[in-house]
Amino acid sequence: MLRRVPVGRLALCVQGVPEIFPINFAIDHGTIVFRTSEGTKARAAEKATVAFEADGTSLPGGEVWSVVVKGHASTIDRTPELMETMHLPLHPWEGGRKDRFMRLVPETISGRAFTPARQPAHLRAGRASDE
C-alpha cells in the first residue's frame, strides 16, 4: 500500500515536543528512504525512534487505508549504500538543497483498511449543520 502514494508524514520529537513533517519517500529493500536538508528534521530524526504514516484510497468510493511504521531513522552515509539510493524517485518538492538521504528501518508496521460509511445527504452537498 505504501508504494501507491508519494507522500506521508514523519513524526518525531524536536526538543521534547512532538512534530510532524510531510515527506515524499520511496520504499527500498523493505525500508523507507527520504531526502531532507541539514535542518531540524534531520537532526531530530538521526538515530531516533520515529513514526511514519501514510494513507490513501483504492478506487473512488472504495476502501480507505492507513499504514503506520515505527522504527529508527539514520543518515545513509556509506558510499555504496548511498550510490544505490541515487536511483530512487526522490525528487524534492521544495526548493533548496536536500542532500541528506535518510532511511527508516521498520520495527513495527500496522495498519487498517475499511470502507467509509456513507455520509448523510446534507453533508455530501457540503452543507454542515450545527443544529
Residue pairs with C-beta under 8 A, 6 or more apart in sequence:
1 54
1 56
1 65
1 67
1 111
1 113
2 8
2 25
2 27
2 32
2 54
2 67
2 69
3 27
4 56
5 54
5 55
5 56
6 24
6 25
7 22
7 23
7 24
7 25
7 54
8 22
8 23
8 25
8 32
8 52
8 53
8 54
9 20
9 21
9 22
9 23
9 52
9 53
9 54
10 20
10 21
10 22
10 23
10 34
10 41
10 45
10 50
10 51
10 52
10 73
10 104
11 18
11 19
11 20
11 21
11 50
11 51
11 52
11 53
12 18
12 19
12 21
12 41
12 44
12 45
12 48
12 49
12 50
12 51
12 73
13 19
13 44
13 48
14 40
14 44
19 40
19 44
21 41
23 34
23 36
24 34
24 35
24 90
24 91
24 92
24 93
25 32
25 33
25 34
25 52
25 54
25 90
26 32
26 33
26 34
26 88
26 89
26 90
27 33
28 84
28 85
28 88
28 103
30 106
31 103
31 104
31 105
31 106
32 52
32 69
32 103
32 104
32 106
33 76
33 85
33 88
33 90
33 101
33 102
33 103
33 104
34 90
34 101
34 102
34 104
35 90
35 92
35 98
35 99
35 100
35 101
35 102
36 42
36 45
36 98
36 100
36 102
37 96
37 97
37 98
37 99
37 100
38 97
38 99
38 100
42 75
42 100
42 102
45 73
45 102
46 73
46 74
46 75
46 102
47 72
47 73
47 74
48 72
48 73
49 70
49 71
49 72
50 70
50 71
50 72
50 73
50 104
51 68
51 69
51 70
52 68
52 69
52 70
52 71
52 104
53 66
53 67
53 68
53 69
54 66
54 67
55 64
55 65
55 66
55 67
56 64
56 65
57 63
57 64
57 65
58 65
62 115
63 113
63 114
63 115
64 113
64 114
64 115
64 116
65 111
65 112
65 113
65 114
66 111
66 112
66 113
67 109
67 110
67 111
68 109
68 110
68 111
69 104
69 106
69 108
69 109
70 106
70 107
70 108
70 109
71 104
71 105
71 106
71 107
71 108
72 104
72 105
72 107
73 102
73 103
73 104
73 105
74 102
74 103
74 105
75 100
75 101
75 102
76 82
76 85
76 101
76 102
76 103
82 101
85 101
85 103
90 101
92 98
122 128
122 129
